[in-house]
Amino acid sequence: MKVILSGDHAGMTLRNEVKDLLEEMHIAYEDTGCSCETSVDYPDYALPAAQRVASGEFDRGILICGTGIGMSIAANKVKGIRCALVHDVYSAKLTRQHNDSNMLAMGERVIGPGLAREIAKTWLETAFDGGRHERRLNKLTAYEENR
C-alpha cells in the first residue's frame, strides 16, 4: 500500500503523528502537506493529493486540517475520490467496509493524537466488504461518469 499524506497549517501536529504511525506500520507514504504555521488554503493541498489518489499513483490518502471539513469537501470534488471525514473508530471501519473510501480526513482541532492514530490504523487495516455495497458504489461511479 502506498499513501499520500497532506494537510494545511492547522493539521501539522496530527500529520506528524500519522507519519509516525505509517512508519511503524511499514507503509510507504509521501507527505505533501505544508510545513509552516502561516495560514494557507486547504484546496491547494487537498486537490493535488486527491488527484494523485484518483490517478492510481497512490492507493489511499490521508488529509488533515483544523476540522477536516474543508479538506474532505475539496477532495470529494475530484472524480473517483471517496473521502470520508472521520472522528471516531467505528466510522473509520465502516467507511472502508461499506464505502470503500480511498481518502480519510481528520481535524486536529477536533480529536487528539491518540484517537487520530487509532482511526488511521483502523482505516488502513480495514478491507472493503464488497457484496451489496459494490452495487451502491457502482451507482456513484455511474453518476460521476454521466456528469
C-alpha positions as CSV (number, residue, x, y, z in Angstrom):
1,M,0.0,0.0,0.0
2,K,1.2,3.5,-0.8
3,V,-0.4,6.5,1.0
4,I,-0.2,10.2,0.3
5,L,-0.5,12.4,3.4
6,S,-1.3,16.1,3.2
7,G,-2.6,18.9,5.3
8,D,-2.7,22.6,5.9
9,H,-1.2,24.8,8.6
10,A,-3.9,23.6,11.1
11,G,-3.0,20.0,10.8
12,M,0.7,19.8,11.2
13,T,0.9,18.2,14.7
14,L,-1.6,15.4,13.9
15,R,0.0,14.9,10.5
16,N,3.3,14.1,12.3
17,E,1.5,11.6,14.5
18,V,0.1,9.9,11.4
19,K,3.6,9.9,9.8
20,D,4.9,8.1,12.8
21,L,2.1,5.5,12.6
22,L,2.7,4.9,8.9
23,E,6.4,4.3,9.6
24,E,5.6,1.9,12.4
25,M,3.2,0.0,10.1
26,H,5.9,0.0,7.4
27,I,3.6,1.7,4.9
28,A,5.2,3.7,2.1
29,Y,4.0,7.3,2.1
30,E,4.7,10.7,0.8
31,D,3.9,13.8,2.8
32,T,2.9,16.8,0.6
33,G,1.5,18.9,3.4
34,C,2.6,22.4,4.3
35,S,5.5,22.9,6.7
36,C,4.5,26.3,8.1
37,E,2.2,27.7,10.7
38,T,1.2,30.6,8.4
39,S,-2.3,30.3,7.1
40,V,-2.6,28.5,3.8
41,D,-5.5,27.5,1.6
42,Y,-6.6,23.9,2.1
43,P,-7.6,23.3,-1.5
44,D,-4.0,23.8,-2.5
45,Y,-3.1,20.7,-0.6
46,A,-6.3,18.6,-0.7
47,L,-6.9,18.7,-4.5
48,P,-3.4,17.7,-5.7
49,A,-3.4,14.8,-3.2
50,A,-6.8,13.7,-4.3
51,Q,-5.8,13.8,-7.9
52,R,-2.8,11.6,-7.2
53,V,-5.1,9.0,-5.5
54,A,-7.6,9.2,-8.3
55,S,-4.9,8.6,-10.9
56,G,-3.7,5.5,-9.1
57,E,-0.3,6.8,-8.2
58,F,-1.3,6.3,-4.5
59,D,-3.7,3.6,-3.1
60,R,-5.1,5.9,-0.4
61,G,-4.7,9.4,1.0
62,I,-5.0,11.0,4.5
63,L,-5.8,14.7,4.8
64,I,-5.6,16.7,8.0
65,C,-6.7,20.3,8.7
66,G,-8.3,22.1,11.6
67,T,-11.7,20.3,11.3
68,G,-11.2,18.0,8.4
69,I,-14.2,19.5,6.7
70,G,-12.6,21.7,4.1
71,M,-10.1,19.0,3.1
72,S,-12.9,16.4,2.7
73,I,-15.1,18.8,0.7
74,A,-12.2,19.7,-1.6
75,A,-11.0,16.1,-2.1
76,N,-14.5,14.9,-3.0
77,K,-14.6,17.3,-5.9
78,V,-12.1,15.0,-7.7
79,K,-13.7,12.3,-9.8
80,G,-13.1,8.9,-8.3
81,I,-12.5,10.1,-4.7
82,R,-14.5,8.9,-1.8
83,C,-13.1,10.9,1.1
84,A,-14.6,10.3,4.5
85,L,-14.4,12.8,7.3
86,V,-13.9,10.6,10.4
87,H,-13.5,11.4,14.1
88,D,-14.3,8.0,15.6
89,V,-13.0,4.5,15.1
90,Y,-16.4,2.9,14.3
91,S,-16.9,5.3,11.3
92,A,-13.3,4.6,10.2
93,K,-14.0,0.9,10.0
94,L,-17.4,1.3,8.3
95,T,-16.3,3.8,5.7
96,R,-13.8,1.2,4.5
97,Q,-16.1,-1.8,4.8
98,H,-19.2,-0.2,3.2
99,N,-18.0,2.7,1.2
100,D,-14.5,1.7,0.1
101,S,-13.3,5.2,1.0
102,N,-9.9,5.9,-0.6
103,M,-9.2,9.1,1.4
104,L,-9.6,9.9,5.1
105,A,-9.9,13.4,6.5
106,M,-9.5,14.3,10.2
107,G,-9.4,17.5,12.2
108,E,-6.6,18.4,14.5
109,R,-8.9,20.8,16.4
110,V,-11.5,18.1,16.9
111,I,-9.5,15.0,18.0
112,G,-6.3,14.3,19.8
113,P,-3.2,12.4,18.6
114,G,-4.1,9.0,20.2
115,L,-7.5,8.8,18.7
116,A,-6.2,10.0,15.3
117,R,-3.6,7.2,15.3
118,E,-6.3,4.6,16.2
119,I,-8.6,6.0,13.5
120,A,-5.9,5.9,10.8
121,K,-4.8,2.4,11.8
122,T,-8.3,1.0,11.7
123,W,-8.9,2.7,8.3
124,L,-5.7,1.5,6.8
125,E,-6.2,-2.1,8.0
126,T,-9.9,-2.5,7.1
127,A,-10.9,-4.1,3.8
128,F,-13.9,-3.3,1.6
129,D,-16.7,-5.9,2.1
130,G,-18.0,-5.7,-1.5
131,G,-21.3,-7.5,-1.9
132,R,-24.3,-5.3,-1.7
133,H,-22.0,-2.3,-1.1
134,E,-20.4,-2.8,-4.6
135,R,-23.8,-2.1,-6.2
136,R,-24.1,1.2,-4.3
137,L,-20.6,2.3,-5.3
138,N,-21.3,1.4,-8.9
139,K,-24.3,3.9,-8.8
140,L,-22.0,6.6,-7.6
141,T,-19.4,5.8,-10.3
142,A,-22.2,5.9,-13.0
143,Y,-23.4,9.3,-11.7
144,E,-19.8,10.7,-11.9
145,E,-19.4,9.3,-15.4
146,N,-22.6,11.0,-16.6
147,R,-22.0,14.4,-15.1
